[in-house]
């Protein structure tokens, strides 16, 4: 069955879109006008490393079975779509056009699948036992998420890493770590079935290279536990946010491996937070596996780059973890240091702006 899918965000969103197109689905990307014009004219391109091959394979949306269109956040009827992908960074949802579109999505009760590093506040409401109002200071504008029913939203752990190539166009993406998307089920079986159908499509996809049909990495994996996507929290705190230094930034590999024991302490603390609020340790990723993957992360995280470029708001998964930990009766000096540093860097950017 072919679905109509609306995806808010064409940068990281094009990676997931490139996988879903193999199933013959129609995808509409919400993005900036220049991006939309380029995608409508040329499609998008994703370069994907494949084990055993010296060069990445090139996926071109116009050559894949599905259909891609792109445009602004205005003039969209969400009821035409079977699924909405949330692929922008959290601060972007507060813009008037995106906020209004998200509210319309909520009214239409279209199931939403987030691939944000920052879990939408509506998703956090699916986790029992938390004071959700006390988590609001971690969000740029928590009211944006009031429109979304927690029963109609789920979360992907966005483990695959990708960048815009420095010498590429706004419709190009280079995958640097081809791991899997790990998605929690929806509350409703009918919505979850959409995910399972997409999972099968991605598994079945084959790509022709030199006359050979090859299997591609970056799968969609659907899980019963709502805690599976939270495995990304420990990675974000041990790596992404520790790319931020008092006066600059560093690569994720440096952040993790320059002081491996400190990285392990931060990582293990976040794992403890997740298990304390209900996660089964089996659904989380061991530190050793993450540390090995982090050796390949040769760029600073997107949060660090945004701060360095003067951003006045970034995704605050660091603060979210700190607030969740406090509710669980847990505290970490390492986490507190990260949050305080990000607070100072943001305040400096706001003063400069």
C-alpha positions in Angstrom: 0.0 0.0 0.0 1.4 3.4 -1.0 1.1 6.2 1.5 1.0 10.0 1.3 3.6 11.3 3.7 4.2 14.9 4.8 7.7 15.6 6.2 8.6 18.8 7.9 12.2 19.5 7.1 14.1 18.5 4.0 17.7 18.3 5.3 17.9 15.3 7.6 14.4 14.4 6.4 15.7 13.6 3.0 17.6 10.6 4.4 14.5 9.0 5.7 12.6 10.0 2.6 15.2 8.3 0.4 14.5 5.0 2.2 10.7 5.3 2.0 10.7 6.2 -1.6 11.7 2.6 -2.5 8.2 1.6 -1.4 6.5 3.8 -4.0 5.2 6.3 -1.4 4.5 10.0 -2.2 6.4 12.4 0.0 5.9 16.2 0.3 8.8 18.0 2.0 8.2 21.3 3.9 11.3 23.5 3.5 12.6 26.9 2.6 11.7 28.3 -0.8 15.2 27.9 -2.3 15.3 24.3 -1.2 11.8 23.6 -2.5 12.6 25.1 -5.9 15.7 23.0 -6.2 14.0 19.8 -5.1 11.0 20.3 -7.4 13.4 20.9 -10.3 16.1 18.3 -9.6 14.9 16.1 -6.7 17.3 15.4 -3.9 20.5 13.3 -3.7 21.7 11.2 -0.9 25.2 9.6 -0.8 25.2 6.5 1.3 28.2 4.4 2.3 27.8 0.6 1.8 30.0 -1.9 3.5 32.4 -3.5 1.1 32.3 -0.7 -1.4 35.0 2.0 -1.7 32.6 4.7 -2.8 29.2 5.7 -1.5 26.2 4.9 -3.6 24.2 7.8 -4.9 20.4 7.7 -4.4 18.6 10.2 -6.6 15.0 10.8 -5.6 13.9 11.2 -9.3 15.1 7.7 -10.1 13.4 6.0 -7.1 9.9 4.5 -7.3 8.1 7.0 -5.2 7.3 10.7 -5.8 8.7 13.8 -4.1 7.4 17.3 -4.0 8.4 20.3 -1.8 7.0 23.6 -0.7 6.4 26.0 2.2 4.5 25.3 5.4 1.5 27.3 4.2 -1.4 26.0 2.1 -1.2 22.4 3.2 -4.2 20.3 4.1 -2.9 17.7 6.6 -5.9 15.5 6.2 -4.6 14.4 2.8 -1.7 12.6 4.4 -1.4 9.3 6.2 1.7 10.1 8.2 3.6 13.2 9.2 7.4 13.2 9.7 8.8 15.7 12.1 12.4 16.3 10.8 13.2 19.9 11.8 15.2 20.9 14.9 13.0 21.8 17.9 13.4 25.6 17.8 12.1 25.8 14.2 8.6 24.7 15.2 7.9 28.0 16.9 7.8 29.9 13.6 4.3 31.1 12.8 3.8 29.1 9.6 5.2 25.8 11.1 3.3 26.3 14.3 0.0 26.8 12.4 0.7 23.7 10.2 1.5 21.6 13.3 -1.8 22.8 14.9 -3.7 21.7 11.7 -1.9 18.3 11.9 -3.2 18.0 15.5 -6.7 18.9 14.5 -6.7 16.4 11.7 -5.3 13.7 14.0 -2.7 12.5 11.5 -0.1 10.3 13.2 3.3 12.0 13.6 6.7 10.3 13.6 9.5 12.5 15.0 13.1 12.0 14.0 14.3 14.9 16.2 17.1 14.6 18.7 14.8 16.5 21.1 11.7 14.4 21.9 8.6 16.5 21.3 6.9 17.4 24.6 3.8 15.5 23.3 5.9 12.3 23.2 7.2 12.9 26.7 3.6 12.8 27.9 3.5 9.2 26.8 6.0 8.4 29.6 4.1 7.6 32.8 5.1 9.1 36.1 6.7 12.3 34.9 5.6 15.8 35.8 5.5 16.9 32.2 4.9 20.6 33.0 8.2 20.6 34.9 9.9 19.6 31.6 8.7 22.7 29.7 11.8 24.9 30.5 13.8 22.6 28.2 11.7 23.6 25.2 12.0 26.8 23.1 8.2 27.1 23.1 6.4 24.2 24.8 3.0 25.5 23.8 3.7 24.4 20.2 3.1 20.8 21.3 -0.2 21.4 22.9 -1.9 20.7 19.6 -0.6 17.1 19.3 -2.4 14.3 21.1 0.3 12.1 22.8 -1.6 9.0 21.4 -0.9 10.3 17.9 2.9 10.8 18.1 5.9 8.5 18.2 9.7 9.0 18.2 12.5 7.6 16.2 16.0 7.5 17.6 17.9 9.4 14.9 21.1 7.3 15.1 22.1 7.7 11.4 24.5 10.7 11.0 24.4 12.9 7.9 25.7 16.3 6.7 25.2 18.7 3.9 28.4 18.3 1.9 30.4 21.6 2.0 30.7 21.7 -1.7 27.2 20.3 -2.4 23.8 21.9 -3.1 20.9 22.5 -0.8 19.3 19.3 -2.1 22.3 17.0 -1.3 23.1 14.9 1.8 26.1 12.8 2.7 25.5 10.0 5.2 28.5 9.7 7.5 27.2 6.9 9.9 24.7 4.6 8.2 23.0 3.1 11.3 19.3 2.4 11.8 16.3 4.5 12.7 14.7 2.9 15.9 11.1 3.8 16.2 8.7 3.2 19.1 5.2 2.0 18.2 2.2 4.3 18.4 -0.4 3.9 21.0 -3.0 2.9 18.4 -2.5 -0.4 16.4 -3.7 1.1 13.1 -1.1 3.8 13.3 1.6 1.3 14.3 0.7 -0.8 11.2 1.7 2.1 9.0 5.2 1.9 10.6 5.4 -1.8 10.2 4.5 -1.6 6.5 7.1 1.1 6.0 9.6 -1.1 7.8 8.9 -4.0 5.4 9.3 -1.7 2.4 12.7 -0.5 3.6 13.8 -4.0 4.3 12.8 -5.2 0.8 14.5 -2.3 -1.0 17.3 -3.2 -3.4 19.5 -0.8 -5.4 21.1 -1.6 -8.8 24.8 -0.8 -9.0 26.7 -1.9 -12.1 24.0 -4.5 -12.8 24.1 -5.9 -9.3 21.2 -5.6 -6.9 22.5 -4.7 -3.5 20.9 -4.2 -0.1 21.3 -0.8 1.5 22.0 0.2 5.1 19.9 2.5 7.2 16.8 0.5 8.1 13.6 1.4 9.9 13.1 -0.7 13.0 9.8 -0.6 14.9 9.8 -1.5 18.6 7.1 -2.1 21.2 8.9 -0.1 23.9 8.4 3.7 24.1 11.9 3.9 25.7 13.9 2.5 22.8 14.3 5.9 21.1 15.6 7.4 24.4 18.8 5.4 23.8 20.0 8.4 21.9 20.0 10.5 25.1 23.2 9.0 26.4 24.9 9.5 23.0 23.8 13.2 22.9 25.1 14.0 26.4 28.3 12.0 26.1 29.1 13.2 22.6 27.0 15.9 20.9 26.8 18.4 23.7 30.4 17.8 24.8 31.5 19.1 21.4 30.7 22.5 22.9 33.7 24.0 24.8 33.9 27.3 26.7 35.3 29.2 23.7 34.8 27.0 20.7 33.8 23.5 19.5 35.5 20.2 18.8 34.6 17.0 16.9 32.3 14.4 18.4 35.2 11.9 18.3 37.4 14.3 20.3 34.5 15.0 22.8 34.2 11.2 23.5 37.8 10.0 23.3 39.8 12.9 24.8 38.6 11.7 28.2 37.0 8.3 27.8 36.3 7.8 31.5 34.5 11.1 31.8 32.5 10.2 28.7 31.6 6.8 30.2 30.5 8.5 33.5 28.1 10.9 31.6 26.9 8.0 29.4 26.3 5.6 32.3 24.4 8.3 34.3 22.0 9.0 31.4 21.4 5.2 31.0 20.6 5.2 34.8 18.1 8.0 34.3 16.4 6.1 31.5 16.2 2.8 33.4 14.9 4.7 36.5 11.9 6.1 34.6 11.1 2.6 33.1 13.5 1.6 30.3 14.7 -2.0 30.1 18.5 -1.9 30.0 18.3 -4.3 27.1 16.8 -1.7 24.8 19.7 0.7 25.5 23.1 0.8 23.7 26.2 -0.2 25.7 28.9 2.5 26.0 31.5 0.4 24.3 29.4 0.2 21.1 28.7 3.9 21.1 32.4 4.8 21.8 33.5 2.6 18.9 31.0 4.3 16.5 32.0 7.8 17.8 35.5 7.3 16.4 34.0 7.9 13.0 32.3 11.1 14.0 34.9 13.6 12.6 32.7 16.7 12.8 31.3 18.8 15.6 27.6 18.1 16.3 24.9 20.2 14.8 24.1 21.8 18.2 27.8 22.8 18.6 28.0 24.2 15.1 24.8 26.2 15.6 26.1 27.7 18.8 29.4 28.6 17.2 27.5 30.3 14.4 25.6 32.5 16.9 22.3 30.6 17.3 20.2 32.1 20.1 18.2 28.8 20.5 19.2 25.2 20.0 17.7 21.9 20.9 18.1 21.4 24.7 18.1 17.6 25.2 20.8 18.3 27.8 18.4 20.3 29.9 15.6 17.8 29.3 17.8 15.0 30.7 18.7 17.1 33.7 15.1 17.9 34.5 14.0 14.2 34.0 16.9 13.1 36.3 15.8 15.6 39.0 12.3 14.1 39.0 13.9 10.6 39.4 16.0 11.9 42.4 19.2 11.7 40.4 22.0 14.3 39.9 25.3 14.4 38.0 28.0 17.1 38.2 28.9 16.2 34.6 25.4 16.9 33.3 25.1 20.1 35.3 28.4 21.3 33.8 27.1 20.7 30.3 23.8 22.5 30.9 25.6 25.4 32.5 28.0 25.8 29.7 25.3 25.7 27.0 23.3 28.3 29.0 26.3 30.6 29.1 27.1 30.2 25.4 23.4 30.8 24.5 23.3 33.9 26.7 26.4 35.3 25.1 24.9 34.7 21.6 21.6 36.5 22.7 23.5 39.5 24.0 25.5 39.7 20.8 22.4 39.5 18.7 
